[in-house]
Amino acid sequence: MHLKNADYIGYSTTNSGAFDMLDDEVRNNEVSYPPAHVLEACEVYIDLGTDYIERLDRAWTELKAN
């Protein structure tokens, strides 16, 4: 299933079994599967909680209303 999804949609797969079955061209595509040194330089977003989301939503709504 993971392999079919990756082939059909073009999304990257986190399933190592499916990854191993991908064509070499897809598996070696650094846009879809960045090398470790690129991933190490990335940031991960954390869940900021519902209070933050509500404040952000309220601010965005006020901005659009003006």
PDB file with one MODEL, atoms N, CA, C and O in Angstrom:
MODEL        1
ATOM      1  N   MET A   1       0.812  -1.185   0.000  1.00  0.00           N
ATOM      2  CA  MET A   1       0.000   0.000   0.000  1.00  0.00           C
ATOM      3  C   MET A   1       0.864   1.260   0.000  1.00  0.00           C
ATOM      4  O   MET A   1       0.584   2.197  -0.747  1.00  0.00           O
ATOM      5  N   HIS A   2       1.911   1.294   0.828  1.00  0.00           N
ATOM      6  CA  HIS A   2       2.771   2.476   0.907  1.00  0.00           C
ATOM      7  C   HIS A   2       3.482   2.730  -0.417  1.00  0.00           C
ATOM      8  O   HIS A   2       3.610   3.874  -0.855  1.00  0.00           O
ATOM      9  N   LEU A   3       3.933   1.675  -1.038  1.00  0.00           N
ATOM     10  CA  LEU A   3       4.619   1.817  -2.323  1.00  0.00           C
ATOM     11  C   LEU A   3       3.662   2.350  -3.379  1.00  0.00           C
ATOM     12  O   LEU A   3       4.020   3.250  -4.138  1.00  0.00           O
ATOM     13  N   LYS A   4       2.453   1.808  -3.438  1.00  0.00           N
ATOM     14  CA  LYS A   4       1.469   2.281  -4.415  1.00  0.00           C
ATOM     15  C   LYS A   4       1.151   3.759  -4.195  1.00  0.00           C
ATOM     16  O   LYS A   4       1.045   4.522  -5.155  1.00  0.00           O
ATOM     17  N   ASN A   5       0.999   4.159  -2.941  1.00  0.00           N
ATOM     18  CA  ASN A   5       0.705   5.549  -2.616  1.00  0.00           C
ATOM     19  C   ASN A   5       1.862   6.458  -3.042  1.00  0.00           C
ATOM     20  O   ASN A   5       1.634   7.502  -3.652  1.00  0.00           O
ATOM     21  N   ALA A   6       3.079   6.075  -2.731  1.00  0.00           N
ATOM     22  CA  ALA A   6       4.248   6.878  -3.098  1.00  0.00           C
ATOM     23  C   ALA A   6       4.379   6.976  -4.609  1.00  0.00           C
ATOM     24  O   ALA A   6       4.698   8.041  -5.137  1.00  0.00           O
ATOM     25  N   ASP A   7       4.135   5.877  -5.309  1.00  0.00           N
ATOM     26  CA  ASP A   7       4.226   5.888  -6.778  1.00  0.00           C
ATOM     27  C   ASP A   7       3.122   6.727  -7.406  1.00  0.00           C
ATOM     28  O   ASP A   7       3.379   7.519  -8.312  1.00  0.00           O
ATOM     29  N   TYR A   8       1.900   6.556  -6.927  1.00  0.00           N
ATOM     30  CA  TYR A   8       0.759   7.213  -7.554  1.00  0.00           C
ATOM     31  C   TYR A   8       0.711   8.717  -7.254  1.00  0.00           C
ATOM     32  O   TYR A   8       0.540   9.534  -8.159  1.00  0.00           O
ATOM     33  N   ILE A   9       0.864   9.067  -5.977  1.00  0.00           N
ATOM     34  CA  ILE A   9       0.713  10.456  -5.558  1.00  0.00           C
ATOM     35  C   ILE A   9       2.034  11.215  -5.653  1.00  0.00           C
ATOM     36  O   ILE A   9       2.045  12.419  -5.907  1.00  0.00           O
ATOM     37  N   GLY A  10       3.125  10.523  -5.452  1.00  0.00           N
ATOM     38  CA  GLY A  10       4.427  11.176  -5.487  1.00  0.00           C
ATOM     39  C   GLY A  10       4.885  11.678  -4.131  1.00  0.00           C
ATOM     40  O   GLY A  10       5.908  12.356  -4.029  1.00  0.00           O
ATOM     41  N   TYR A  11       4.131  11.348  -3.086  1.00  0.00           N
ATOM     42  CA  TYR A  11       4.548  11.743  -1.740  1.00  0.00           C
ATOM     43  C   TYR A  11       5.714  10.869  -1.294  1.00  0.00           C
ATOM     44  O   TYR A  11       5.843   9.721  -1.719  1.00  0.00           O
ATOM     45  N   SER A  12       6.545  11.419  -0.447  1.00  0.00           N
ATOM     46  CA  SER A  12       7.623  10.634   0.141  1.00  0.00           C
ATOM     47  C   SER A  12       7.014   9.621   1.107  1.00  0.00           C
ATOM     48  O   SER A  12       5.968   9.866   1.708  1.00  0.00           O
ATOM     49  N   THR A  13       7.672   8.506   1.240  1.00  0.00           N
ATOM     50  CA  THR A  13       7.196   7.486   2.167  1.00  0.00           C
ATOM     51  C   THR A  13       8.158   7.363   3.333  1.00  0.00           C
ATOM     52  O   THR A  13       9.372   7.468   3.155  1.00  0.00           O
ATOM     53  N   THR A  14       7.627   7.142   4.516  1.00  0.00           N
ATOM     54  CA  THR A  14       8.459   6.885   5.690  1.00  0.00           C
ATOM     55  C   THR A  14       8.584   5.394   5.948  1.00  0.00           C
ATOM     56  O   THR A  14       9.282   4.971   6.870  1.00  0.00           O
ATOM     57  N   ASN A  15       7.907   4.603   5.132  1.00  0.00           N
ATOM     58  CA  ASN A  15       7.932   3.153   5.274  1.00  0.00           C
ATOM     59  C   ASN A  15       9.201   2.622   4.614  1.00  0.00           C
ATOM     60  O   ASN A  15       9.354   2.719   3.396  1.00  0.00           O
ATOM     61  N   SER A  16      10.107   2.064   5.407  1.00  0.00           N
ATOM     62  CA  SER A  16      11.404   1.636   4.881  1.00  0.00           C
ATOM     63  C   SER A  16      11.272   0.507   3.857  1.00  0.00           C
ATOM     64  O   SER A  16      12.061   0.433   2.915  1.00  0.00           O
ATOM     65  N   GLY A  17      10.291  -0.362   4.033  1.00  0.00           N
ATOM     66  CA  GLY A  17      10.085  -1.431   3.059  1.00  0.00           C
ATOM     67  C   GLY A  17       9.665  -0.884   1.709  1.00  0.00           C
ATOM     68  O   GLY A  17      10.160  -1.325   0.672  1.00  0.00           O
ATOM     69  N   ALA A  18       8.754   0.075   1.719  1.00  0.00           N
ATOM     70  CA  ALA A  18       8.312   0.711   0.474  1.00  0.00           C
ATOM     71  C   ALA A  18       9.448   1.520  -0.134  1.00  0.00           C
ATOM     72  O   ALA A  18       9.637   1.501  -1.350  1.00  0.00           O
ATOM     73  N   PHE A  19      10.207   2.232   0.697  1.00  0.00           N
ATOM     74  CA  PHE A  19      11.325   3.030   0.211  1.00  0.00           C
ATOM     75  C   PHE A  19      12.325   2.147  -0.550  1.00  0.00           C
ATOM     76  O   PHE A  19      12.814   2.524  -1.615  1.00  0.00           O
ATOM     77  N   ASP A  20      12.617   0.986   0.005  1.00  0.00           N
ATOM     78  CA  ASP A  20      13.571   0.070  -0.630  1.00  0.00           C
ATOM     79  C   ASP A  20      13.090  -0.412  -1.995  1.00  0.00           C
ATOM     80  O   ASP A  20      13.909  -0.791  -2.832  1.00  0.00           O
ATOM     81  N   MET A  21      11.779  -0.407  -2.237  1.00  0.00           N
ATOM     82  CA  MET A  21      11.229  -0.888  -3.504  1.00  0.00           C
ATOM     83  C   MET A  21      11.041   0.220  -4.544  1.00  0.00           C
ATOM     84  O   MET A  21      10.669  -0.066  -5.682  1.00  0.00           O
ATOM     85  N   LEU A  22      11.293   1.485  -4.168  1.00  0.00           N
ATOM     86  CA  LEU A  22      11.155   2.586  -5.112  1.00  0.00           C
ATOM     87  C   LEU A  22      12.222   2.501  -6.201  1.00  0.00           C
ATOM     88  O   LEU A  22      13.294   1.935  -5.992  1.00  0.00           O
ATOM     89  N   ASP A  23      11.916   3.066  -7.349  1.00  0.00           N
ATOM     90  CA  ASP A  23      12.915   3.158  -8.413  1.00  0.00           C
ATOM     91  C   ASP A  23      14.098   3.975  -7.911  1.00  0.00           C
ATOM     92  O   ASP A  23      13.935   4.864  -7.076  1.00  0.00           O
ATOM     93  N   ASP A  24      15.288   3.673  -8.422  1.00  0.00           N
ATOM     94  CA  ASP A  24      16.490   4.399  -8.008  1.00  0.00           C
ATOM     95  C   ASP A  24      16.347   5.905  -8.206  1.00  0.00           C
ATOM     96  O   ASP A  24      16.793   6.686  -7.365  1.00  0.00           O
ATOM     97  N   GLU A  25      15.732   6.316  -9.306  1.00  0.00           N
ATOM     98  CA  GLU A  25      15.572   7.742  -9.599  1.00  0.00           C
ATOM     99  C   GLU A  25      14.759   8.438  -8.512  1.00  0.00           C
ATOM    100  O   GLU A  25      15.086   9.555  -8.111  1.00  0.00           O
ATOM    101  N   VAL A  26      13.712   7.791  -8.041  1.00  0.00           N
ATOM    102  CA  VAL A  26      12.862   8.364  -6.992  1.00  0.00           C
ATOM    103  C   VAL A  26      13.581   8.305  -5.653  1.00  0.00           C
ATOM    104  O   VAL A  26      13.608   9.293  -4.920  1.00  0.00           O
ATOM    105  N   ARG A  27      14.159   7.167  -5.332  1.00  0.00           N
ATOM    106  CA  ARG A  27      14.830   6.965  -4.045  1.00  0.00           C
ATOM    107  C   ARG A  27      16.004   7.933  -3.861  1.00  0.00           C
ATOM    108  O   ARG A  27      16.298   8.348  -2.740  1.00  0.00           O
ATOM    109  N   ASN A  28      16.670   8.291  -4.958  1.00  0.00           N
ATOM    110  CA  ASN A  28      17.833   9.174  -4.890  1.00  0.00           C
ATOM    111  C   ASN A  28      17.496  10.642  -5.116  1.00  0.00           C
ATOM    112  O   ASN A  28      18.396  11.474  -5.232  1.00  0.00           O
ATOM    113  N   ASN A  29      16.211  10.965  -5.180  1.00  0.00           N
ATOM    114  CA  ASN A  29      15.771  12.345  -5.364  1.00  0.00           C
ATOM    115  C   ASN A  29      15.926  13.088  -4.033  1.00  0.00           C
ATOM    116  O   ASN A  29      15.214  12.803  -3.070  1.00  0.00           O
ATOM    117  N   GLU A  30      16.861  14.041  -3.987  1.00  0.00           N
ATOM    118  CA  GLU A  30      17.150  14.739  -2.735  1.00  0.00           C
ATOM    119  C   GLU A  30      16.058  15.734  -2.337  1.00  0.00           C
ATOM    120  O   GLU A  30      16.043  16.206  -1.200  1.00  0.00           O
ATOM    121  N   VAL A  31      15.154  16.054  -3.247  1.00  0.00           N
ATOM    122  CA  VAL A  31      14.026  16.909  -2.879  1.00  0.00           C
ATOM    123  C   VAL A  31      13.024  16.093  -2.057  1.00  0.00           C
ATOM    124  O   VAL A  31      12.523  16.562  -1.035  1.00  0.00           O
ATOM    125  N   SER A  32      12.742  14.895  -2.503  1.00  0.00           N
ATOM    126  CA  SER A  32      11.799  14.032  -1.791  1.00  0.00           C
ATOM    127  C   SER A  32      12.419  13.363  -0.576  1.00  0.00           C
ATOM    128  O   SER A  32      11.749  13.145   0.433  1.00  0.00           O
ATOM    129  N   TYR A  33      13.699  13.040  -0.677  1.00  0.00           N
ATOM    130  CA  TYR A  33      14.399  12.328   0.390  1.00  0.00           C
ATOM    131  C   TYR A  33      15.723  13.027   0.661  1.00  0.00           C
ATOM    132  O   TYR A  33      16.769  12.571   0.200  1.00  0.00           O
ATOM    133  N   PRO A  34      15.691  14.142   1.412  1.00  0.00           N
ATOM    134  CA  PRO A  34      16.903  14.926   1.653  1.00  0.00           C
ATOM    135  C   PRO A  34      17.953  14.138   2.427  1.00  0.00           C
ATOM    136  O   PRO A  34      17.618  13.286   3.250  1.00  0.00           O
ATOM    137  N   PRO A  35      19.216  14.423   2.160  1.00  0.00           N
ATOM    138  CA  PRO A  35      20.286  13.747   2.907  1.00  0.00           C
ATOM    139  C   PRO A  35      20.307  14.189   4.374  1.00  0.00           C
ATOM    140  O   PRO A  35      19.715  15.206   4.733  1.00  0.00           O
ATOM    141  N   ALA A  36      20.983  13.427   5.196  1.00  0.00           N
ATOM    142  CA  ALA A  36      21.003  13.663   6.644  1.00  0.00           C
ATOM    143  C   ALA A  36      21.471  15.067   6.997  1.00  0.00           C
ATOM    144  O   ALA A  36      20.909  15.683   7.902  1.00  0.00           O
ATOM    145  N   HIS A  37      22.487  15.596   6.309  1.00  0.00           N
ATOM    146  CA  HIS A  37      23.010  16.920   6.679  1.00  0.00           C
ATOM    147  C   HIS A  37      21.967  18.018   6.438  1.00  0.00           C
ATOM    148  O   HIS A  37      21.993  19.042   7.121  1.00  0.00           O
ATOM    149  N   VAL A  38      21.062  17.827   5.494  1.00  0.00           N
ATOM    150  CA  VAL A  38      19.992  18.791   5.260  1.00  0.00           C
ATOM    151  C   VAL A  38      18.952  18.675   6.371  1.00  0.00           C
ATOM    152  O   VAL A  38      18.502  19.686   6.911  1.00  0.00           O
ATOM    153  N   LEU A  39      18.573  17.452   6.710  1.00  0.00           N
ATOM    154  CA  LEU A  39      17.578  17.244   7.768  1.00  0.00           C
ATOM    155  C   LEU A  39      18.073  17.754   9.120  1.00  0.00           C
ATOM    156  O   LEU A  39      17.282  18.247   9.924  1.00  0.00           O
ATOM    157  N   GLU A  40      19.362  17.640   9.369  1.00  0.00           N
ATOM    158  CA  GLU A  40      19.922  18.105  10.637  1.00  0.00           C
ATOM    159  C   GLU A  40      19.824  19.622  10.769  1.00  0.00           C
ATOM    160  O   GLU A  40      19.798  20.139  11.886  1.00  0.00           O
ATOM    161  N   ALA A  41      19.769  20.340   9.655  1.00  0.00           N
ATOM    162  CA  ALA A  41      19.684  21.801   9.676  1.00  0.00           C
ATOM    163  C   ALA A  41      18.234  22.293   9.720  1.00  0.00           C
ATOM    164  O   ALA A  41      17.998  23.500   9.776  1.00  0.00           O
ATOM    165  N   CYS A  42      17.276  21.388   9.697  1.00  0.00           N
ATOM    166  CA  CYS A  42      15.862  21.766   9.682  1.00  0.00           C
ATOM    167  C   CYS A  42      15.349  22.035  11.092  1.00  0.00           C
ATOM    168  O   CYS A  42      15.949  21.614  12.080  1.00  0.00           O
ATOM    169  N   GLU A  43      14.233  22.742  11.163  1.00  0.00           N
ATOM    170  CA  GLU A  43      13.572  22.993  12.427  1.00  0.00           C
ATOM    171  C   GLU A  43      12.290  22.177  12.503  1.00  0.00           C
ATOM    172  O   GLU A  43      11.675  21.874  11.481  1.00  0.00           O
ATOM    173  N   VAL A  44      11.897  21.828  13.705  1.00  0.00           N
ATOM    174  CA  VAL A  44      10.670  21.091  13.934  1.00  0.00           C
ATOM    175  C   VAL A  44       9.725  22.002  14.701  1.00  0.00           C
ATOM    176  O   VAL A  44      10.107  22.603  15.705  1.00  0.00           O
ATOM    177  N   TYR A  45       8.503  22.099  14.228  1.00  0.00           N
ATOM    178  CA  TYR A  45       7.506  22.890  14.934  1.00  0.00           C
ATOM    179  C   TYR A  45       6.899  22.070  16.053  1.00  0.00           C
ATOM    180  O   TYR A  45       6.647  20.874  15.904  1.00  0.00           O
ATOM    181  N   ILE A  46       6.669  22.724  17.165  1.00  0.00           N
ATOM    182  CA  ILE A  46       6.048  22.053  18.297  1.00  0.00           C
ATOM    183  C   ILE A  46       4.595  22.509  18.400  1.00  0.00           C
ATOM    184  O   ILE A  46       4.221  23.547  17.853  1.00  0.00           O
ATOM    185  N   ASP A  47       3.800  21.744  19.089  1.00  0.00           N
ATOM    186  CA  ASP A  47       2.401  22.099  19.329  1.00  0.00           C
ATOM    187  C   ASP A  47       2.374  23.261  20.307  1.00  0.00           C
ATOM    188  O   ASP A  47       2.802  23.124  21.453  1.00  0.00           O
ATOM    189  N   LEU A  48       1.878  24.390  19.864  1.00  0.00           N
ATOM    190  CA  LEU A  48       1.857  25.585  20.695  1.00  0.00           C
ATOM    191  C   LEU A  48       0.607  25.677  21.555  1.00  0.00           C
ATOM    192  O   LEU A  48       0.463  26.616  22.339  1.00  0.00           O
ATOM    193  N   GLY A  49      -0.283  24.732  21.420  1.00  0.00           N
ATOM    194  CA  GLY A  49      -1.470  24.675  22.268  1.00  0.00           C
ATOM    195  C   GLY A  49      -2.642  25.461  21.713  1.00  0.00           C
ATOM    196  O   GLY A  49      -2.482  26.309  20.835  1.00  0.00           O
ATOM    197  N   THR A  50      -3.818  25.168  22.239  1.00  0.00           N
ATOM    198  CA  THR A  50      -5.042  25.787  21.735  1.00  0.00           C
ATOM    199  C   THR A  50      -5.125  27.269  22.069  1.00  0.00           C
ATOM    200  O   THR A  50      -5.703  28.036  21.298  1.00  0.00           O
ATOM    201  N   ASP A  51      -4.558  27.696  23.206  1.00  0.00           N
ATOM    202  CA  ASP A  51      -4.600  29.113  23.562  1.00  0.00           C
ATOM    203  C   ASP A  51      -3.881  29.945  22.503  1.00  0.00           C
ATOM    204  O   ASP A  51      -4.391  30.979  22.071  1.00  0.00           O
ATOM    205  N   TYR A  52      -2.720  29.502  22.094  1.00  0.00           N
ATOM    206  CA  TYR A  52      -1.961  30.222  21.077  1.00  0.00           C
ATOM    207  C   TYR A  52      -2.723  30.249  19.753  1.00  0.00           C
ATOM    208  O   TYR A  52      -2.796  31.288  19.096  1.00  0.00           O
ATOM    209  N   ILE A  53      -3.279  29.122  19.370  1.00  0.00           N
ATOM    210  CA  ILE A  53      -4.017  29.032  18.108  1.00  0.00           C
ATOM    211  C   ILE A  53      -5.225  29.966  18.135  1.00  0.00           C
ATOM    212  O   ILE A  53      -5.514  30.630  17.140  1.00  0.00           O
ATOM    213  N   GLU A  54      -5.923  30.023  19.251  1.00  0.00           N
ATOM    214  CA  GLU A  54      -7.077  30.916  19.376  1.00  0.00           C
ATOM    215  C   GLU A  54      -6.650  32.381  19.275  1.00  0.00           C
ATOM    216  O   GLU A  54      -7.325  33.178  18.624  1.00  0.00           O
ATOM    217  N   ARG A  55      -5.538  32.737  19.914  1.00  0.00           N
ATOM    218  CA  ARG A  55      -5.048  34.120  19.825  1.00  0.00           C
ATOM    219  C   ARG A  55      -4.600  34.458  18.414  1.00  0.00           C
ATOM    220  O   ARG A  55      -4.857  35.559  17.927  1.00  0.00           O
ATOM    221  N   LEU A  56      -3.938  33.528  17.760  1.00  0.00           N
ATOM    222  CA  LEU A  56      -3.507  33.734  16.384  1.00  0.00           C
ATOM    223  C   LEU A  56      -4.712  33.893  15.465  1.00  0.00           C
ATOM    224  O   LEU A  56      -4.724  34.769  14.600  1.00  0.00           O
ATOM    225  N   ASP A  57      -5.712  33.062  15.646  1.00  0.00           N
ATOM    226  CA  ASP A  57      -6.935  33.140  14.838  1.00  0.00           C
ATOM    227  C   ASP A  57      -7.638  34.482  15.045  1.00  0.00           C
ATOM    228  O   ASP A  57      -8.100  35.101  14.086  1.00  0.00           O
ATOM    229  N   ARG A  58      -7.713  34.921  16.285  1.00  0.00           N
ATOM    230  CA  ARG A  58      -8.365  36.204  16.594  1.00  0.00           C
ATOM    231  C   ARG A  58      -7.587  37.360  15.955  1.00  0.00           C
ATOM    232  O   ARG A  58      -8.192  38.264  15.379  1.00  0.00           O
ATOM    233  N   ALA A  59      -6.264  37.338  16.052  1.00  0.00           N
ATOM    234  CA  ALA A  59      -5.445  38.401  15.458  1.00  0.00           C
ATOM    235  C   ALA A  59      -5.584  38.412  13.940  1.00  0.00           C
ATOM    236  O   ALA A  59      -5.686  39.479  13.335  1.00  0.00           O
ATOM    237  N   TRP A  60      -5.588  37.243  13.327  1.00  0.00           N
ATOM    238  CA  TRP A  60      -5.720  37.150  11.867  1.00  0.00           C
ATOM    239  C   TRP A  60      -7.098  37.662  11.419  1.00  0.00           C
ATOM    240  O   TRP A  60      -7.209  38.357  10.409  1.00  0.00           O
ATOM    241  N   THR A  61      -8.132  37.318  12.171  1.00  0.00           N
ATOM    242  CA  THR A  61      -9.486  37.772  11.847  1.00  0.00           C
ATOM    243  C   THR A  61      -9.577  39.293  11.941  1.00  0.00           C
ATOM    244  O   THR A  61     -10.177  39.943  11.085  1.00  0.00           O
ATOM    245  N   GLU A  62      -8.973  39.856  12.994  1.00  0.00           N
ATOM    246  CA  GLU A  62      -8.969  41.318  13.147  1.00  0.00           C
ATOM    247  C   GLU A  62      -8.189  41.989  12.018  1.00  0.00           C
ATOM    248  O   GLU A  62      -8.603  43.034  11.515  1.00  0.00           O
ATOM    249  N   LEU A  63      -7.090  41.408  11.628  1.00  0.00           N
ATOM    250  CA  LEU A  63      -6.281  41.955  10.545  1.00  0.00           C
ATOM    251  C   LEU A  63      -7.065  41.968   9.233  1.00  0.00           C
ATOM    252  O   LEU A  63      -7.049  42.960   8.504  1.00  0.00           O
ATOM    253  N   LYS A  64      -7.742  40.873   8.939  1.00  0.00           N
ATOM    254  CA  LYS A  64      -8.513  40.796   7.691  1.00  0.00           C
ATOM    255  C   LYS A  64      -9.717  41.737   7.717  1.00  0.00           C
ATOM    256  O   LYS A  64     -10.134  42.232   6.670  1.00  0.00           O
ATOM    257  N   ALA A  65     -10.275  41.986   8.896  1.00  0.00           N
ATOM    258  CA  ALA A  65     -11.461  42.846   9.011  1.00  0.00           C
ATOM    259  C   ALA A  65     -11.116  44.321   8.795  1.00  0.00           C
ATOM    260  O   ALA A  65     -11.986  45.119   8.445  1.00  0.00           O
ATOM    261  N   ASN A  66      -9.866  44.674   9.000  1.00  0.00           N
ATOM    262  CA  ASN A  66      -9.457  46.073   8.850  1.00  0.00           C
ATOM    263  C   ASN A  66      -8.944  46.240   7.477  1.00  0.00           C
ATOM    264  O   ASN A  66      -8.534  47.339   7.101  1.00  0.00           O
TER     265      ASN A  66
ENDMDL
END
